[in-house]
Each structure stands twice: as C-alpha cells, then as structure tokens.
Amino acid sequence: MDKTTFFTLLALLLLSPQGLSIGNLKGDYADYSDIYYYQDPRMEPPTFSARSQKFTVEVGQSVIIPCDVENPGGRNKLIIKKIPANGGSEKLLSVGSDKVTPDARMTVDGSRLTISRTLPRDAGIFICQFDLEPPLQLKHTLDIQYAPSVRALVPPEQRVAKGNTVILECKAHGNPEPVINWSRQEGPLSSGHLSQQGERLVLEAVDREMDGTYLCTAVNSIGEPASAAMSVIVEYPPEITTENAIVRTGEGDHVELVCVVHGRPPPDVVWTHNGSPLPDTIMDTQLLLPQQAAHTRTSYHAHLSQNNFAHRHTLTINPVKEDDFGTYVCIAENSLGQKTALIQMTSLPKPPQVTSSPNGGESTRYTLTWETESYYPITEFIIKYRRTHMDAWQQRNHNMVMADSWESVSRAVDTEGMRQGTRHALAYTLDPLEVATDYVAVIRVRNKYGWSSESDNFSFSTKKTMAVQQSSSSTRRHVNAALFIFLLLPHLFTVI
C-alpha cells in the first residue's frame, strides 16, 4: 500500500458521523425538506403529546399553536409550517427554535407558536412536523372570526321609469358567513314586509310607492352589522288627488282648495277657474282675476302656496265672494305627461242623507229624519215617495219590484231659532200611509242659492205586526171553511 492510499483511509476513519449526515442547515431553510436528520437508534423517537385541535378566535385576539413533544432529544428539529385557509402554497414558519417567518406577530417558544393580534389571513392549517421516515406530523386548524363587511354591486343611485324592473345586489364578507337583510328607509318593502333576506332584491313594475333608499345589511355574531345604501328614483307622470272634490261654502267664508300632486320630475302646477287661468300667487297677494265675457271681475285676496314635502298645492280664497263659485281645476305637468283634477266650489246644499230607521214603528205613518250640509240656512224641502210591492207570480220567480207613481210633499222651513253652523237636521212625518207596506223616498233641500241634488233612494216600511196577525186570522178562516166543505160533501151526495 502506498502512502497516498494509507492517508486517505485514515482520514475517512477519523471523520465524525455528524459530518456525513446533517447536511447544510445554513440559509433561510428554503430547502428544509431536503435535510436528512440522523436518528440515533439507541434513542426513543420523538412523539407529539398534544392532539389535533381546532382553534376559533376573534380577530385581534392571541392564540397559541401547541406542538408539545415527548422525547425531544436527538438531532431532529421541530418544523412548524402553515397551509393558508384560502389556498396557496405551504409556508415555513419555524425550524427548531429559529423563527423563519418575518411576521413580527409570531413568536416561537420551544414547541409552541404564539400569534398575537390575529388577522383574517392567519386562518389555515398549522403543521407540526419531524422529518423522520415516515414523517411525524400533528395538524391544528385555526379559524379567525371577524365582523361583516358589505359592498353594493350596483350603482348607488338608479333612475328608472315607472313600470320597469330594478335589481339591487350586495356582496358580504365575514366569518361566520354573514346574512344579508334588505330594508327600505321610508317604510315596508313592496312585498309588505319590513325586511327580506338574500344577496339580491328584485323590484318589479316599480311605481312611486317603491321610491326611496334601500339598505342591504350584513350581520353575523361578531361585531356590528355593516350596511350599504342604494337609492331608487322612480320617474313617472303626474298623479293628482283632491282632498275634497266638492267644497260647500258661502260669501265671506275662508276656503282652501287642495290638490295633492305627485310626479318625477316634480310637476309644475297651475290653477284655472271656470276655464280661465289664475296667475301664480304668493301669501297675502291681491289677485286681479281675468276678464270674463262682458264684465270684469273684481279683485279678491287669494294665494297659492306649495308644500313640496307634502306634495300639497293649496289655493286659498279669503274672503269668498259671489263670483268665486264655480269649477276650479289644478293642472300638473312634467316632461312625462299632464294630469288634471276638478274641485267644485258651490253654495248649494249637500244632498240629504236619511238618518231614520227603515223599519217604521207606526202602522199608518212614518217619520223621515235627515241631515244635510249648507253654509246657509235650509229654507225648503221636497219629499217624493211611493209605494212598492211585489207581484205574486213574479215574487215566486224573479222578485221583480212593482212601484206606484210618485207623491210629493213640499214644505217651507222656519229658519227662526235655527242653530248656526253648516250641518242641518230636519224631520217630517208622512201620514197617512198603508199598514205594513213598503215605500221608497227621495229628498231635496233648498237654501237661498238653490236646490240640492236628490238624496239616494231610501226604502222604508210601516209597522208590520198587525199585518202578520191579520194574515194568521185569514189563514185560520180558510182552514175552517175547507173543513166545513169536507164534512158537508157526504150529506150532499146522500141527498142526491
């Protein structure tokens, strides 16, 4: 053996086994999986004393990931790594007592990893591992719970024409998964409910009642709810209603004529009186009415005030004069159309409304009572009434009502001592009438400006108790007569 071969063999015998097995541990442990750790067969292999666990914490709290080990001796080092909950590559956190991750919130103390001020991104699977053959692993799951957030997936403001469909949509994030509730600031949803769940809210055939601000609110068991607001603006032609289609008043009175107007864009509103336009007015401004026919109308105090919040457009006439009576029209117009509404201002009485019971308490007379409204005293009334009856054959088949001709009663009303006010109650007794008979009546009343329209037909009857008794007596007489004939027949045939 030459000298070169001898010294080579000697060098191999003197080398430490460690120099052959540990490998290169320098650097940032990027190639930790390639490291082979020597395990002395005379020592017990390491085992984990902890069990796999699931940790659930709220964001901002701290958590300890335990990798407690039995038989930690030997040259093998504990490796802690993480698989993110949202996917992605495996990340090395520590090798032995050396922390590899640059995250300052994480610290390694022996076999435990502590995470302070947790964030949602900390969620995932944490693996405690020894690189043995086969590898020894312990897995923990970390779930980070956090309050919801929400964002709208549609523009913050949507303008839509009446009758179209609108879709509102939101997306929420949070853990646990949030529930989205829809609501409307101005009141119930179109379904009539105060709230509705789901990521989408569909509004079909929209109208002005669906106009407003809608909120999608995300809630879970963590923190405060989160909301996003969206406005739905419905554009539609004018819509008009009147508070009173007929206004009964008199000279010297103070009157307000009111039209309630809706529309978008906001309509312009003008008034006419008996076909002639009234100029725009302001509070306490004297109007000069337009010339009509052969005479010029006198000036009167009136104003037109608008309340956009309540959509009320008011024409106030104070004081009322004789030539103020007639037909007023409020006209609303926007870019989508025009709408009108009529208000009749009159000095005539209101058609009477009967207040007496339809079932009379007397046999041959009946007292009608009624009420009416009039700015002036009632000076006269007319009652028209007639009898109604049913033909016997038609009663069994078609119930057709037959009626007599009308009879009329006209009376003047004594206005002396009549109480002041616009409501008037009157009464009159119809006499004589037939016993147990059905009647129908209509009433008109008059003040100094003229007659009211007729009341609705009012059906009444005289007392029917006597008629029932008479009917019973008649029935008994017919039965007795039939029995007498039945008993008499044998004797008649015997004589023959």
C-alpha positions in Angstrom: 0.0 0.0 0.0 1.5 3.3 -1.0 1.4 6.4 1.3 -1.4 8.2 -0.6 -3.9 5.3 -0.1 -3.0 5.0 3.6 -3.6 8.6 4.4 -6.9 8.6 2.6 -8.2 5.6 4.6 -7.1 7.2 7.8 -8.9 10.5 7.1 -12.2 8.7 6.4 -11.9 6.8 9.7 -11.3 10.0 11.7 -14.3 12.0 10.2 -17.3 12.5 12.5 -20.6 10.7 11.5 -22.2 14.2 12.0 -20.2 15.5 9.1 -21.8 12.9 6.9 -25.5 13.1 7.9 -26.6 16.5 9.0 -26.2 18.3 5.7 -26.3 22.0 5.1 -28.6 24.0 7.5 -27.4 27.4 6.5 -29.5 30.0 4.9 -33.3 30.6 5.4 -34.4 27.0 5.5 -35.8 27.3 2.0 -34.6 23.7 1.3 -35.6 22.3 4.7 -37.4 19.3 3.1 -34.1 18.1 1.7 -32.4 17.9 5.1 -31.8 14.4 6.4 -31.8 14.2 10.1 -29.8 11.4 11.7 -31.7 9.5 14.4 -29.6 7.6 16.9 -31.2 4.1 17.0 -30.4 3.9 20.7 -32.8 6.8 21.5 -36.6 6.8 21.5 -38.0 8.7 18.5 -39.9 12.0 19.3 -43.7 11.8 19.6 -46.3 14.6 20.0 -48.1 14.8 23.4 -50.7 17.2 22.0 -53.7 16.2 19.9 -55.0 17.8 16.8 -57.3 20.7 17.7 -59.4 23.4 16.0 -58.9 26.9 17.5 -61.5 29.6 16.9 -60.7 33.1 17.9 -62.0 36.6 17.1 -59.8 38.9 15.0 -57.4 40.8 17.2 -57.1 38.1 19.9 -54.0 36.0 20.5 -53.7 32.2 20.0 -51.1 29.6 20.9 -50.5 26.7 18.5 -49.1 23.8 20.6 -46.6 21.3 19.2 -45.7 19.7 22.6 -43.2 16.8 22.1 -42.2 13.8 24.1 -38.6 12.5 23.7 -37.5 15.7 22.1 -33.8 14.7 22.4 -31.7 13.8 19.4 -30.6 15.8 16.5 -34.1 16.1 14.8 -35.6 19.6 14.8 -39.3 20.5 15.1 -40.6 22.2 12.0 -43.8 24.3 12.0 -45.4 25.3 8.8 -48.8 26.6 7.6 -51.3 25.9 4.7 -53.4 29.1 4.2 -57.2 28.7 4.5 -57.8 30.5 1.3 -55.4 28.2 -0.6 -51.9 28.9 -1.7 -48.5 27.3 -1.2 -47.3 25.9 2.1 -45.3 28.4 4.2 -42.4 27.6 6.6 -42.8 29.4 9.9 -40.0 27.9 12.1 -37.3 25.2 12.4 -36.4 24.3 15.9 -36.1 27.5 17.9 -35.4 29.6 14.8 -38.3 31.6 13.5 -38.3 31.7 9.7 -41.3 33.9 9.0 -40.7 37.7 9.0 -44.1 38.3 10.7 -43.4 40.1 13.9 -46.7 39.0 15.4 -45.5 35.4 15.6 -43.1 34.1 18.2 -41.7 30.6 18.9 -41.2 29.4 22.4 -39.8 25.9 22.5 -42.5 23.8 20.9 -45.2 26.5 20.8 -46.1 29.1 18.2 -47.8 32.2 19.5 -49.7 34.6 17.2 -50.6 38.0 18.6 -53.3 40.4 17.2 -54.7 37.8 14.8 -55.8 38.8 11.4 -58.2 37.0 9.0 -55.3 35.9 6.9 -53.9 33.9 9.8 -56.6 31.3 9.3 -55.4 27.9 8.0 -53.9 24.5 8.9 -50.8 24.6 11.0 -48.5 21.5 10.8 -46.0 20.5 13.5 -43.5 18.1 11.9 -40.4 16.0 12.4 -38.7 14.8 9.2 -38.5 11.1 10.0 -39.1 8.1 7.8 -42.1 8.3 7.6 -42.6 12.0 8.6 -44.2 12.6 12.0 -46.9 15.3 11.8 -49.5 17.0 14.1 -52.1 19.3 12.4 -54.1 22.1 14.0 -56.8 24.2 12.4 -57.1 27.9 13.1 -60.4 29.8 12.4 -60.4 33.6 12.6 -63.8 35.1 13.1 -64.4 38.7 12.1 -67.2 41.2 11.8 -69.0 41.5 8.4 -68.3 44.0 5.6 -70.6 44.6 2.7 -70.5 46.4 -0.6 -73.1 47.2 -3.3 -72.7 45.6 -6.7 -74.9 48.2 -8.4 -74.6 52.0 -8.7 -75.5 54.0 -5.6 -78.4 55.7 -7.5 -80.7 54.2 -10.1 -83.3 56.2 -12.1 -86.0 54.1 -13.6 -89.2 54.7 -15.4 -92.5 53.6 -13.8 -93.4 50.0 -14.6 -89.8 48.8 -15.1 -87.8 46.3 -13.1 -84.9 47.2 -10.8 -82.4 44.7 -9.4 -80.4 45.6 -6.3 -77.4 43.4 -5.3 -74.8 43.3 -2.5 -71.9 41.1 -1.5 -70.9 40.5 2.1 -67.7 39.1 3.7 -67.2 37.9 7.2 -66.7 34.9 9.4 -69.1 33.3 10.2 -70.7 33.9 6.8 -73.0 37.0 7.1 -76.7 37.0 6.4 -77.9 39.9 4.2 -81.2 41.6 5.1 -82.8 44.2 2.8 -84.9 47.1 4.1 -86.2 50.5 3.0 -85.7 53.6 5.0 -89.1 55.1 4.0 -91.2 52.1 5.1 -92.1 48.5 4.2 -90.8 46.8 1.0 -93.1 46.3 -2.0 -93.9 42.8 -0.6 -95.4 44.5 2.5 -92.6 43.1 4.8 -90.1 45.2 6.7 -87.2 43.1 5.6 -86.1 40.4 3.2 -83.1 38.1 3.1 -80.8 37.4 0.2 -78.0 38.9 -1.9 -80.5 40.3 -4.4 -83.7 42.3 -4.2 -85.9 42.4 -7.3 -88.4 45.2 -7.6 -90.9 44.6 -10.4 -93.3 47.0 -12.0 -92.0 49.9 -9.9 -94.1 52.8 -9.0 -93.7 55.9 -6.7 -94.5 53.8 -3.7 -91.2 51.9 -4.2 -89.2 55.1 -4.5 -86.6 55.5 -1.7 -83.3 54.4 -0.1 -82.7 50.7 0.2 -80.2 49.2 2.7 -78.5 45.9 2.5 -77.3 45.0 6.0 -74.9 42.2 6.7 -75.0 40.6 10.1 -73.2 37.7 11.9 -72.4 37.0 15.5 -69.3 39.1 15.5 -69.1 42.9 15.9 -71.5 45.4 14.5 -73.7 45.0 11.3 -72.5 46.6 8.1 -74.7 48.3 5.6 -74.6 49.7 2.1 -77.2 52.1 0.8 -78.7 52.4 -2.7 -81.3 54.9 -4.0 -84.1 54.0 -6.4 -85.6 57.0 -8.1 -88.8 56.3 -10.0 -89.7 58.7 -12.7 -93.4 59.0 -13.6 -96.0 61.4 -15.0 -98.1 63.5 -12.6 -100.7 61.9 -10.3 -103.3 64.1 -8.6 -105.9 63.6 -5.9 -108.1 66.2 -4.2 -108.9 66.4 -0.5 -112.4 67.5 -1.3 -113.9 67.3 -4.8 -116.9 69.4 -3.7 -116.4 72.4 -1.4 -119.6 73.9 0.1 -119.1 77.4 1.3 -120.6 80.9 1.3 -119.8 84.6 0.9 -117.4 85.9 3.5 -116.0 82.4 4.2 -112.3 81.4 4.2 -111.8 78.4 1.9 -108.8 76.2 1.0 -108.9 74.2 -2.2 -106.2 71.4 -2.1 -104.7 69.2 -4.7 -102.2 66.6 -3.7 -99.7 66.2 -6.6 -97.0 63.5 -7.1 -94.6 63.2 -10.0 -91.0 63.0 -11.0 -89.6 65.2 -12.3 -91.5 67.4 -9.9 -94.6 68.8 -11.8 -95.4 72.4 -12.3 -98.9 73.2 -11.0 -101.3 75.9 -12.2 -104.9 76.6 -11.4 -107.9 77.6 -13.5 -111.3 79.0 -12.5 -114.3 78.3 -14.8 -111.8 77.8 -17.7 -109.7 80.9 -17.1 -106.1 80.6 -15.8 -105.3 82.0 -12.4 -101.8 83.6 -12.1 -99.3 82.3 -9.7 -99.8 83.8 -6.2 -97.9 84.2 -3.0 -99.1 84.7 0.5 -101.3 87.8 1.1 -101.1 89.0 -2.5 -104.1 90.6 -4.2 -105.2 88.9 -7.4 -106.8 90.6 -10.3 -108.9 87.9 -12.0 -109.0 87.8 -15.8 -111.9 89.5 -17.7 -114.7 87.1 -18.4 -117.4 87.7 -21.1 -118.9 91.2 -20.7 -117.8 92.1 -17.2 -114.6 92.5 -15.4 -114.3 90.5 -12.2 -113.3 92.3 -9.0 -110.1 91.6 -7.2 -110.1 89.3 -4.2 -107.5 88.1 -1.8 -106.1 84.7 -2.7 -102.8 82.9 -2.7 -101.4 79.7 -4.0 -98.9 78.1 -1.6 -96.9 74.9 -2.4 -95.5 72.4 0.0 -93.2 70.2 -1.9 -92.5 67.9 1.1 -96.2 67.0 1.5 -97.0 67.5 -2.2 -99.9 69.7 -1.2 -100.8 72.6 -3.5 -103.3 74.9 -1.9 -105.4 77.8 -3.3 -106.8 79.9 -0.5 -109.7 82.3 -1.2 -110.4 84.8 1.6 -113.0 86.2 1.7 -115.2 84.3 -0.7 -117.3 86.4 -3.0 -120.4 85.5 -5.0 -118.5 85.2 -8.3 -115.9 82.9 -6.8 -118.2 79.9 -7.0 -117.7 77.5 -9.9 -115.2 74.9 -11.1 -111.6 75.0 -10.2 -109.0 72.9 -12.0 -105.5 72.2 -10.8 -103.2 71.2 -13.7 -99.9 69.3 -13.0 -97.4 68.8 -15.8 -93.9 67.4 -16.1 -91.8 66.1 -19.0 -93.6 62.7 -18.8 -97.2 64.0 -19.0 -100.0 66.1 -17.7 -102.9 65.4 -15.2 -105.8 67.5 -14.1 -108.3 67.4 -11.1 -111.5 69.3 -10.7 -112.8 70.9 -7.5 -116.4 72.3 -7.5 -116.9 75.2 -5.1 -120.6 75.7 -4.5 -123.0 77.5 -2.3 -125.8 74.8 -2.8 -126.7 72.4 0.0 -125.3 68.9 0.1 -127.7 66.1 -0.9 -129.6 64.9 2.2 -128.6 61.7 4.0 -131.5 59.9 5.7 -130.9 59.0 9.3 -134.2 57.3 10.3 -134.6 53.6 10.7 -136.1 51.8 7.6 -138.4 49.8 9.9 -141.2 52.1 11.0 -142.8 51.9 14.4 -146.3 53.1 13.5 -148.9 51.4 11.3 -150.1 54.3 9.2 -147.4 56.9 9.4 -143.6 57.2 9.2 -141.3 60.0 10.3 -138.4 60.7 8.0 -135.3 62.3 9.5 -132.3 63.5 7.5 -129.2 65.7 7.7 -127.5 68.0 5.2 -124.7 70.5 4.9 -125.2 74.1 3.9 -123.3 77.3 4.6 -126.8 79.0 4.6 -130.0 78.0 6.4 -132.3 75.5 4.7 -135.5 77.3 3.6 -137.5 74.5 1.9 -137.6 70.8 1.2 -139.4 68.3 -1.1 -140.1 64.7 -0.3 -141.1 62.3 -3.1 -142.3 58.9 -2.1 -144.3 56.0 -3.5 -145.4 52.5 -2.5 -143.5 49.4 -3.7 -144.9 45.9 -3.9 -144.1 42.5 -5.5 -146.4 40.8 -7.9 -147.3 37.4 -6.5 -146.2 35.3 -9.6 -143.0 37.4 -10.0 -142.3 37.2 -6.4 -142.0 33.4 -6.6 -139.9 33.5 -9.8 -137.9 36.8 -10.3 -138.6 39.0 -7.3 -139.5 41.9 -9.6 -140.5 45.0 -7.6 -143.5 46.9 -8.8 -144.0 50.6 -7.8 -146.8 53.2 -7.8 -146.4 56.7 -9.1 -144.6 59.3 -7.1 -146.4 61.5 -4.5 -144.7 64.8 -3.4 -144.7 66.8 -0.2 -143.2 70.3 -0.2 -142.7 72.4 2.9 -141.1 75.7 3.9 -138.7 75.6 6.8 -138.9 78.1 9.6 -135.4 79.5 10.0 -136.2 81.4 13.1 -134.3 79.9 16.0 -132.3 77.5 13.7 -128.9 76.9 15.2 -125.9 78.3 13.5 -123.5 76.1 11.6 -123.2 74.2 8.3 -124.9 70.9 9.4 -128.7 70.9 9.5 -131.0 68.1 10.7 -134.7 68.0 9.7 -137.7 65.7 10.0 -141.1 65.2 8.5 -143.9 62.7 9.2 -145.6 61.1 6.2 -149.3 60.5 7.0 -151.5 58.6 6.1 -149.7 55.5 4.8 -150.9 52.0 4.4 -150.4 49.4 7.0 -147.4 47.0 6.7 -146.4 48.5 3.4 -143.0 49.1 1.7 -142.2 52.6 0.4 -139.3 54.4 -1.2 -138.5 58.1 -0.8 -136.1 60.7 -2.1 -135.4 64.2 -0.6 -134.1 67.5 -1.8 -133.4 70.7 0.2 -133.0 74.3 -0.7 -131.1 77.3 0.6 -131.1 80.9 -0.8 -128.9 79.9 -3.7 -130.9 76.9 -4.9 -131.8 73.3 -4.6 -129.5 70.4 -3.7 -129.3 67.2 -5.7 -131.7 64.4 -4.7 -130.7 62.0 -1.9 -130.2 58.3 -2.6 -133.4 56.2 -2.7 -134.4 55.3 0.8 -136.6 52.3 1.4 -138.8 52.1 4.5 -141.9 50.4 5.7 -144.8 50.9 8.1 -145.3 48.7 11.1 -145.9 45.0 10.1 -147.0 43.4 13.3 -150.7 43.9 12.6 -150.3 42.6 9.1 -148.9 39.3 10.5 -151.9 39.0 12.9 -154.3 39.6 10.1 -152.6 37.1 7.9 -152.8 34.5 10.7 -156.6 35.1 11.1 -157.1 34.9 7.4 -155.3 31.5 7.3 -157.4 30.1 10.1 -160.6 31.2 8.3 -159.5 29.4 5.1 -158.8 26.2 7.1 -162.1 26.3 8.8 -164.0 26.8 5.6 -162.2 23.9 3.9 -163.0 21.6 6.9 -166.7 22.6 6.7 -166.9 21.7 3.0 -165.2 18.4 3.6 -167.7 17.4 6.3 -170.7 18.6 4.2 -169.9 16.6 1.0 -171.1 13.1 2.1 -174.6 14.6 3.0 -174.8 16.3 -0.3 -174.2 13.0 -2.2 -176.7 11.1 0.0 -179.5 13.6 -0.8 -178.8 13.2 -4.5 
